[in-house]
Amino acid sequence: MLYEKFVECLENDDKPNAVRIALDALETGQVGIVELYTELLMPAQNKMELEEKRDSVAIWKEHFRTSVVRTVIECCYPRVVKEGLPNSFAKGKKKIVVFCPAEEYHDVGARMISDFFALCGHNVYFLGSNTPPEALLEAMMCLQPEVVAMGVSNYFNLVAAKRTLEEVRKILGNQVSIVLGGAAFKDNLTVVNEIGGDYYVDTYDAVVRLSEGWENHETGI
């Protein structure tokens, strides 16, 4: 029922009530952060992106509705920080840079995954969509992250994504772990390794398993 009410507000372009419904459910304990993201925001976002591909919704509407989802996510950030803080003292925590490569404009999924990493206690830097290669490499040199996480939705961006990862490894070396996610990999996970990735994550549970592997000095998920 919560999901249906939220989607109805999106389809009516009713941002105030969509945001209110989502945040009220969180504040009243009807859902937690993870449930809000995985049972409400992610399905709604996937539905919108599917409709966009089918040309069944105007582009401006998809952009507007995505902005609604993004607003809910940003409103949740203080709670993400609070809930993730106790986990930050455990061993195996990483400095993680999360981004989408050049020409990749769908970054909401990557934004949610970055919050999942934060909930697990990692130190996360989210750079957003369409990150220029030069800016990304500058960030790599400045931040020296132990983990780089890249989201790719458009299959046609995989060639450029592979080049980007090659440049990242030139700067950070083979010790950096590369995590990939997004619709471009979902139906063909062999691409993850082919373009230079180490792991694929698409859910909170996958992020938790990966984090637990780091805590236990394991390499797999």
PASEBA-1860 file (N, C-alpha, C; in nm, 3 decimals):
! residues 221
1> MLYEKFVE> 0.082/-0.121/0.000/0.000/0.000/0.000/0.086/0.126/0.000 ~ 0.196/0.124/0.078/0.285/0.240/0.084/0.344/0.269/-0.053 ~ 0.390/0.162/-0.119/0.449/0.179/-0.252/0.346/0.234/-0.350 ~ 0.227/0.179/-0.347/0.122/0.223/-0.440/0.088/0.371/-0.419 ~ 0.081/0.413/-0.292/0.052/0.554/-0.263/0.164/0.644/-0.313 ~ 0.288/0.600/-0.293/0.403/0.679/-0.337/0.405/0.693/-0.489 ~ 0.385/0.581/-0.558/0.386/0.584/-0.705/0.270/0.668/-0.759 ~ 0.155/0.660/-0.693/0.041/0.742/-0.736/0.076/0.890/-0.729
9> CLENDDKP> 0.145/0.931/-0.623/0.187/1.071/-0.611/0.286/1.107/-0.722 ~ 0.379/1.017/-0.752/0.476/1.042/-0.860/0.403/1.060/-0.992 ~ 0.308/0.971/-1.020/0.236/0.977/-1.147/0.148/1.100/-1.158 ~ 0.110/1.157/-1.044/0.033/1.281/-1.044/0.123/1.404/-1.030 ~ 0.254/1.381/-1.037/0.352/1.490/-1.024/0.333/1.568/-0.894 ~ 0.301/1.495/-0.789/0.273/1.554/-0.658/0.393/1.532/-0.566 ~ 0.491/1.619/-0.577/0.614/1.604/-0.499/0.590/1.619/-0.349 ~ 0.519/1.722/-0.303/0.503/1.737/-0.157/0.447/1.614/-0.088
17> NAVRIALD> 0.343/1.555/-0.146/0.281/1.439/-0.081/0.366/1.313/-0.098 ~ 0.438/1.301/-0.209/0.527/1.186/-0.225/0.636/1.188/-0.119 ~ 0.696/1.303/-0.100/0.802/1.316/0.001/0.744/1.294/0.141 ~ 0.627/1.351/0.167/0.564/1.335/0.298/0.534/1.189/0.329 ~ 0.479/1.117/0.231/0.446/0.976/0.252/0.571/0.895/0.287 ~ 0.678/0.917/0.214/0.802/0.842/0.237/0.862/0.874/0.373 ~ 0.873/1.002/0.405/0.938/1.041/0.530/0.852/1.011/0.652 ~ 0.720/1.020/0.637/0.631/0.983/0.748/0.645/0.834/0.781
25> ALETGQVG> 0.657/0.752/0.677/0.673/0.608/0.699/0.803/0.579/0.774 ~ 0.906/0.657/0.744/1.034/0.641/0.813/1.025/0.688/0.958 ~ 0.967/0.805/0.978/0.959/0.865/1.112/0.871/0.783/1.206 ~ 0.767/0.724/1.155/0.675/0.646/1.239/0.722/0.503/1.260 ~ 0.830/0.464/1.197/0.882/0.330/1.214/0.815/0.226/1.126 ~ 0.732/0.272/1.033/0.668/0.178/0.942/0.771/0.105/0.856 ~ 0.878/0.177/0.822/0.991/0.119/0.750/1.119/0.177/0.807 ~ 1.229/0.105/0.787/1.361/0.158/0.819/1.425/0.214/0.693
33> IVELYTEL> 1.547/0.264/0.705/1.617/0.321/0.590/1.629/0.219/0.477 ~ 1.675/0.099/0.510/1.698/-0.003/0.407/1.567/-0.040/0.338 ~ 1.461/-0.059/0.418/1.331/-0.094/0.360/1.277/0.020/0.273 ~ 1.297/0.143/0.319/1.251/0.258/0.241/1.318/0.260/0.104 ~ 1.448/0.236/0.103/1.522/0.237/-0.023/1.485/0.119/-0.112 ~ 1.483/-0.001/-0.054/1.469/-0.122/-0.135/1.325/-0.157/-0.171 ~ 1.230/-0.117/-0.086/1.090/-0.154/-0.111/1.007/-0.040/-0.168 ~ 1.064/0.081/-0.165/0.988/0.196/-0.214/1.065/0.271/-0.323
41> LMPAQNKM> 1.181/0.323/-0.288/1.252/0.411/-0.382/1.312/0.336/-0.501 ~ 1.378/0.226/-0.476/1.438/0.151/-0.586/1.334/0.100/-0.685 ~ 1.225/0.034/-0.639/1.123/-0.010/-0.736/1.061/0.106/-0.813 ~ 1.037/0.218/-0.745/0.979/0.333/-0.813/1.074/0.388/-0.919 ~ 1.203/0.395/-0.885/1.302/0.445/-0.980/1.316/0.351/-1.098 ~ 1.319/0.221/-1.073/1.329/0.123/-1.182/1.208/0.131/-1.274 ~ 1.092/0.152/-1.216/0.969/0.165/-1.295/0.978/0.287/-1.387 ~ 1.028/0.397/-1.334/1.041/0.519/-1.415/1.141/0.501/-1.528
49> ELEEKRDS> 1.254/0.438/-1.499/1.356/0.420/-1.603/1.306/0.325/-1.712 ~ 1.227/0.225/-1.673/1.170/0.134/-1.772/1.071/0.208/-1.861 ~ 0.990/0.292/-1.801/0.894/0.371/-1.878/0.965/0.465/-1.974 ~ 1.077/0.521/-1.928/1.152/0.613/-2.014/1.205/0.539/-2.137 ~ 1.257/0.417/-2.116/1.308/0.338/-2.227/1.198/0.303/-2.327 ~ 1.077/0.286/-2.276/0.965/0.252/-2.364/0.898/0.375/-2.424 ~ 0.953/0.493/-2.392/0.898/0.620/-2.441/0.753/0.638/-2.402 ~ 0.716/0.580/-2.285/0.577/0.592/-2.241/0.556/0.708/-2.145
57> VAIWKEHF> 0.662/0.784/-2.118/0.651/0.900/-2.031/0.742/1.008/-2.086 ~ 0.699/1.132/-2.078/0.780/1.243/-2.126/0.909/1.252/-2.045 ~ 1.018/1.289/-2.112/1.147/1.296/-2.045/1.144/1.392/-1.927 ~ 1.075/1.505/-1.943/1.071/1.601/-1.833/1.002/1.543/-1.712 ~ 0.901/1.458/-1.737/0.832/1.395/-1.624/0.925/1.299/-1.550 ~ 1.001/1.221/-1.626/1.094/1.128/-1.563/1.197/1.204/-1.481 ~ 1.245/1.316/-1.534/1.342/1.396/-1.460/1.280/1.453/-1.333 ~ 1.158/1.501/-1.344/1.090/1.557/-1.227/1.070/1.450/-1.120
65> RTSVVRTV> 1.025/1.333/-1.161/0.997/1.227/-1.065/1.126/1.175/-1.002 ~ 1.233/1.170/-1.081/1.362/1.132/-1.025/1.406/1.232/-0.919 ~ 1.377/1.360/-0.942/1.413/1.462/-0.844/1.337/1.441/-0.713 ~ 1.216/1.386/-0.721/1.140/1.356/-0.600/1.210/1.247/-0.520 ~ 1.250/1.141/-0.588/1.321/1.032/-0.522/1.450/1.084/-0.461 ~ 1.520/1.168/-0.533/1.646/1.223/-0.484/1.624/1.308/-0.358 ~ 1.515/1.384/-0.355/1.484/1.465/-0.238/1.465/1.377/-0.115 ~ 1.392/1.267/-0.131/1.371/1.176/-0.019/1.505/1.121/0.030
73> IECCYPRV> 1.591/1.083/-0.063/1.721/1.028/-0.025/1.802/1.131/0.054 ~ 1.806/1.254/0.006/1.883/1.357/0.075/1.827/1.384/0.214 ~ 1.696/1.379/0.228/1.634/1.400/0.360/1.671/1.287/0.457 ~ 1.702/1.171/0.402/1.737/1.056/0.485/1.884/1.057/0.530 ~ 1.965/1.140/0.469/2.110/1.131/0.493/2.149/1.148/0.640 ~ 2.092/1.243/0.715/2.131/1.251/0.857/2.109/1.120/0.932 ~ 2.002/1.050/0.900/1.978/0.922/0.966/2.077/0.816/0.920 ~ 2.114/0.820/0.792/2.215/0.727/0.741/2.345/0.744/0.819
81> VKEGLPNS> 2.387/0.869/0.838/2.510/0.897/0.913/2.499/0.845/1.056 ~ 2.386/0.873/1.121/2.367/0.832/1.259/2.368/0.681/1.274 ~ 2.299/0.611/1.183/2.293/0.465/1.194/2.424/0.399/1.153 ~ 2.500/0.464/1.066/2.626/0.406/1.022/2.741/0.429/1.119 ~ 2.730/0.530/1.205/2.841/0.566/1.294/2.888/0.451/1.383 ~ 2.797/0.379/1.450/2.846/0.268/1.535/2.923/0.163/1.457 ~ 2.889/0.142/1.331/2.958/0.041/1.250/3.095/0.087/1.202 ~ 3.120/0.217/1.210/3.246/0.270/1.157/3.366/0.233/1.242
89> FAKGKKKI> 3.341/0.182/1.363/3.452/0.147/1.453/3.498/0.003/1.437 ~ 3.426/-0.074/1.356/3.464/-0.213/1.333/3.584/-0.219/1.239 ~ 3.653/-0.330/1.240/3.769/-0.346/1.152/3.723/-0.362/1.008 ~ 3.814/-0.339/0.916/3.785/-0.361/0.774/3.710/-0.250/0.707 ~ 3.698/-0.133/0.770/3.626/-0.023/0.707/3.714/0.046/0.603 ~ 3.652/0.092/0.494/3.724/0.142/0.378/3.689/0.286/0.345 ~ 3.782/0.351/0.275/3.752/0.479/0.210/3.705/0.446/0.069 ~ 3.582/0.488/0.036/3.519/0.447/-0.090/3.476/0.570/-0.170
97> VVFCPAEE> 3.513/0.572/-0.297/3.465/0.675/-0.389/3.360/0.612/-0.480 ~ 3.241/0.671/-0.484/3.132/0.622/-0.567/3.101/0.724/-0.675 ~ 3.089/0.679/-0.799/3.066/0.773/-0.910/3.000/0.703/-1.027 ~ 2.953/0.783/-1.122/2.910/0.733/-1.253/3.002/0.796/-1.357 ~ 3.042/0.721/-1.458/3.140/0.772/-1.555/3.080/0.877/-1.647 ~ 3.164/0.936/-1.729/3.120/1.037/-1.825/3.008/0.982/-1.913 ~ 2.909/1.065/-1.938/2.792/1.032/-2.021/2.693/0.940/-1.952 ~ 2.716/0.907/-1.826/2.620/0.827/-1.751/2.546/0.920/-1.656
105> YHDVGARM> 2.416/0.939/-1.684/2.340/1.041/-1.612/2.244/0.983/-1.508 ~ 2.227/0.852/-1.505/2.139/0.790/-1.407/2.222/0.751/-1.284 ~ 2.217/0.834/-1.181/2.303/0.810/-1.066/2.228/0.783/-0.936 ~ 2.095/0.774/-0.942/2.018/0.753/-0.819/2.051/0.617/-0.757 ~ 2.065/0.515/-0.840/2.101/0.384/-0.787/2.236/0.386/-0.718 ~ 2.333/0.453/-0.780/2.466/0.465/-0.719/2.458/0.544/-0.589 ~ 2.369/0.643/-0.587/2.353/0.723/-0.464/2.300/0.637/-0.350 ~ 2.206/0.549/-0.380/2.152/0.461/-0.276/2.256/0.360/-0.230
113> ISDFFALC> 2.333/0.307/-0.324/2.439/0.213/-0.287/2.543/0.281/-0.199 ~ 2.573/0.407/-0.227/2.669/0.479/-0.144/2.618/0.491/-0.001 ~ 2.487/0.511/0.015/2.430/0.516/0.149/2.435/0.380/0.216 ~ 2.420/0.273/0.140/2.432/0.139/0.197/2.573/0.116/0.252 ~ 2.674/0.161/0.177/2.811/0.152/0.227/2.829/0.235/0.353 ~ 2.767/0.353/0.355/2.776/0.439/0.474/2.709/0.374/0.594 ~ 2.597/0.308/0.572/2.529/0.237/0.681/2.617/0.126/0.738 ~ 2.702/0.070/0.654/2.794/-0.034/0.700/2.918/0.024/0.768
121> GHNVYFLG> 2.926/0.157/0.775/3.034/0.221/0.848/3.152/0.267/0.767 ~ 3.143/0.259/0.634/3.256/0.301/0.550/3.255/0.452/0.530 ~ 3.371/0.506/0.495/3.388/0.649/0.468/3.365/0.670/0.319 ~ 3.251/0.727/0.282/3.207/0.729/0.143/3.209/0.869/0.084 ~ 3.264/0.880/-0.038/3.263/1.005/-0.115/3.181/0.980/-0.243 ~ 3.065/1.044/-0.252/2.979/1.026/-0.369/3.001/1.143/-0.465 ~ 3.046/1.112/-0.588/3.079/1.217/-0.685/2.966/1.245/-0.783 ~ 2.868/1.155/-0.793/2.753/1.182/-0.878/2.767/1.132/-1.020
129> SNTPPEAL> 2.680/1.184/-1.107/2.672/1.138/-1.246/2.769/1.212/-1.335 ~ 2.794/1.151/-1.452/2.869/1.216/-1.559/2.999/1.277/-1.507 ~ 3.076/1.198/-1.433/3.200/1.248/-1.376/3.307/1.255/-1.486 ~ 3.358/1.374/-1.519/3.461/1.385/-1.623/3.584/1.304/-1.586 ~ 3.646/1.235/-1.682/3.762/1.151/-1.650/3.873/1.226/-1.578 ~ 3.900/1.348/-1.621/4.008/1.423/-1.560/3.977/1.453/-1.413 ~ 3.852/1.490/-1.385/3.811/1.520/-1.248/3.816/1.395/-1.161 ~ 3.774/1.282/-1.219/3.774/1.157/-1.144/3.917/1.118/-1.106
137> LEAMMCLQ> 4.009/1.127/-1.201/4.147/1.087/-1.174/4.212/1.182/-1.072 ~ 4.174/1.309/-1.077/4.222/1.403/-0.976/4.173/1.362/-0.837 ~ 4.047/1.318/-0.830/3.992/1.271/-0.703/4.066/1.147/-0.654 ~ 4.099/1.057/-0.746/4.173/0.936/-0.708/4.308/0.972/-0.646 ~ 4.378/1.066/-0.707/4.509/1.106/-0.657/4.498/1.176/-0.522 ~ 4.394/1.257/-0.506/4.377/1.334/-0.384/4.328/1.246/-0.268 ~ 4.227/1.163/-0.293/4.165/1.086/-0.186/4.233/0.953/-0.158 ~ 4.298/0.894/-0.260/4.363/0.763/-0.246/4.267/0.661/-0.182
145> PEVVAMGV> 4.152/0.638/-0.244/4.056/0.544/-0.185/4.105/0.400/-0.193 ~ 4.056/0.320/-0.101/4.085/0.176/-0.104/3.986/0.102/-0.193 ~ 3.869/0.164/-0.216/3.764/0.104/-0.297/3.707/0.211/-0.390 ~ 3.684/0.171/-0.516/3.617/0.258/-0.613/3.491/0.185/-0.659 ~ 3.377/0.254/-0.650/3.249/0.195/-0.690/3.189/0.276/-0.803 ~ 3.158/0.209/-0.913/3.107/0.278/-1.033/2.973/0.221/-1.074 ~ 2.877/0.310/-1.103/2.746/0.268/-1.150/2.728/0.298/-1.297 ~ 2.683/0.199/-1.373/2.660/0.216/-1.517/2.524/0.158/-1.552
153> SNYFNLVA> 2.435/0.240/-1.601/2.303/0.194/-1.643/2.295/0.165/-1.792 ~ 2.363/0.248/-1.871/2.357/0.238/-2.016/2.468/0.145/-2.068 ~ 2.426/0.036/-2.132/2.522/-0.062/-2.185/2.624/0.001/-2.278 ~ 2.584/0.105/-2.350/2.674/0.168/-2.448/2.786/0.247/-2.381 ~ 2.779/0.264/-2.249/2.885/0.335/-2.177/2.994/0.241/-2.126 ~ 2.982/0.112/-2.152/3.077/0.016/-2.095/3.218/0.030/-2.152 ~ 3.231/0.065/-2.278/3.365/0.081/-2.336/3.438/0.196/-2.267 ~ 3.369/0.308/-2.250/3.430/0.422/-2.181/3.455/0.389/-2.034
161> AKRTLEEV> 3.365/0.311/-1.975/3.383/0.272/-1.835/3.509/0.187/-1.818 ~ 3.534/0.098/-1.913/3.654/0.014/-1.908/3.780/0.099/-1.914 ~ 3.782/0.198/-2.002/3.898/0.287/-2.011/3.917/0.363/-1.880 ~ 3.807/0.405/-1.821/3.815/0.479/-1.694/3.877/0.392/-1.585 ~ 3.835/0.267/-1.577/3.889/0.179/-1.474/4.036/0.149/-1.497 ~ 4.077/0.141/-1.621/4.219/0.121/-1.652/4.303/0.237/-1.601 ~ 4.250/0.359/-1.618/4.321/0.477/-1.569/4.324/0.482/-1.417 ~ 4.214/0.439/-1.356/4.208/0.436/-1.209/4.314/0.342/-1.154
169> RKILGNQV> 4.328/0.226/-1.216/4.427/0.129/-1.168/4.570/0.178/-1.191 ~ 4.591/0.257/-1.294/4.725/0.314/-1.315/4.765/0.403/-1.198 ~ 4.666/0.472/-1.141/4.693/0.564/-1.030/4.697/0.492/-0.897 ~ 4.601/0.403/-0.873/4.586/0.341/-0.742/4.650/0.203/-0.731 ~ 4.685/0.144/-0.846/4.746/0.012/-0.843/4.644/-0.099/-0.831 ~ 4.693/-0.221/-0.836/4.603/-0.337/-0.834/4.544/-0.365/-0.696 ~ 4.595/-0.296/-0.593/4.542/-0.321/-0.459/4.405/-0.259/-0.438 ~ 4.367/-0.162/-0.523/4.235/-0.102/-0.509/4.127/-0.203/-0.549
177> SIVLGGAA> 4.018/-0.207/-0.474/3.905/-0.292/-0.508/3.806/-0.211/-0.589 ~ 3.757/-0.269/-0.697/3.661/-0.200/-0.784/3.527/-0.271/-0.779 ~ 3.425/-0.196/-0.737/3.289/-0.247/-0.724/3.204/-0.185/-0.833 ~ 3.127/-0.269/-0.902/3.041/-0.221/-1.011/2.895/-0.251/-0.980 ~ 2.808/-0.167/-1.036/2.665/-0.188/-1.021/2.590/-0.117/-1.132 ~ 2.462/-0.149/-1.146/2.382/-0.084/-1.249/2.327/-0.181/-1.350 ~ 2.227/-0.134/-1.424/2.156/-0.218/-1.520/2.243/-0.271/-1.632 ~ 2.354/-0.203/-1.663/2.441/-0.247/-1.772/2.504/-0.384/-1.744
185> FKDNLTVV> 2.509/-0.424/-1.617/2.572/-0.552/-1.581/2.471/-0.659/-1.543 ~ 2.349/-0.619/-1.515/2.253/-0.707/-1.449/2.229/-0.838/-1.524 ~ 2.221/-0.833/-1.655/2.190/-0.953/-1.733/2.315/-1.021/-1.788 ~ 2.432/-0.968/-1.755/2.556/-1.026/-1.807/2.669/-0.995/-1.710 ~ 2.675/-1.069/-1.601/2.772/-1.040/-1.496/2.916/-1.068/-1.538 ~ 2.936/-1.142/-1.647/3.073/-1.166/-1.693/3.141/-1.036/-1.734 ~ 3.059/-0.936/-1.770/3.114/-0.806/-1.810/3.187/-0.740/-1.694 ~ 3.146/-0.769/-1.571/3.208/-0.708/-1.454/3.358/-0.731/-1.457
193> NEIGGDYY> 3.400/-0.855/-1.474/3.543/-0.886/-1.479/3.607/-0.842/-1.609 ~ 3.531/-0.848/-1.717/3.586/-0.812/-1.848/3.630/-0.666/-1.855 ~ 3.561/-0.578/-1.784/3.601/-0.437/-1.790/3.687/-0.395/-1.671 ~ 3.724/-0.493/-1.587/3.819/-0.462/-1.481/3.761/-0.454/-1.341 ~ 3.637/-0.497/-1.321/3.576/-0.493/-1.189/3.610/-0.616/-1.106 ~ 3.599/-0.601/-0.976/3.623/-0.712/-0.884/3.493/-0.768/-0.826 ~ 3.395/-0.681/-0.805/3.270/-0.720/-0.741/3.152/-0.653/-0.811 ~ 3.036/-0.716/-0.795/2.910/-0.655/-0.841/2.814/-0.649/-0.723
201> VDTYDAVV> 2.754/-0.534/-0.700/2.654/-0.522/-0.596/2.531/-0.451/-0.652 ~ 2.415/-0.494/-0.606/2.292/-0.429/-0.650/2.189/-0.420/-0.538 ~ 2.224/-0.470/-0.420/2.132/-0.469/-0.307/2.207/-0.437/-0.179 ~ 2.131/-0.405/-0.075/2.191/-0.382/0.056/2.258/-0.509/0.106 ~ 2.195/-0.623/0.088/2.253/-0.749/0.134/2.388/-0.776/0.069 ~ 2.400/-0.743/-0.060/2.527/-0.761/-0.129/2.635/-0.671/-0.070 ~ 2.598/-0.549/-0.036/2.694/-0.457/0.026/2.737/-0.509/0.163 ~ 2.643/-0.561/0.240/2.674/-0.617/0.371/2.769/-0.736/0.358
209> RLSEGWEN> 2.742/-0.825/0.263/2.829/-0.942/0.244/2.970/-0.899/0.206 ~ 2.978/-0.799/0.120/3.109/-0.749/0.079/3.182/-0.689/0.198 ~ 3.111/-0.611/0.277/3.171/-0.549/0.396/3.219/-0.654/0.495 ~ 3.139/-0.758/0.515/3.178/-0.865/0.605/3.301/-0.938/0.554 ~ 3.312/-0.950/0.422/3.431/-1.011/0.364/3.555/-0.930/0.392 ~ 3.543/-0.798/0.383/3.657/-0.711/0.415/3.694/-0.723/0.563 ~ 3.591/-0.729/0.648/3.617/-0.742/0.792/3.692/-0.871/0.822 ~ 3.661/-0.975/0.748/3.723/-1.107/0.772/3.842/-1.132/0.682
217> HETGI> 3.886/-1.026/0.612/4.001/-1.036/0.520/3.979/-1.137/0.408 ~ 3.853/-1.147/0.365/3.821/-1.234/0.253/3.812/-1.151/0.126 ~ 3.820/-1.214/0.011/3.816/-1.141/-0.116/3.688/-1.158/-0.191 ~ 3.606/-1.255/-0.153/3.485/-1.280/-0.230/3.361/-1.232/-0.159 ~ 3.247/-1.233/-0.231/3.119/-1.201/-0.171/3.024/-1.318/-0.190
END
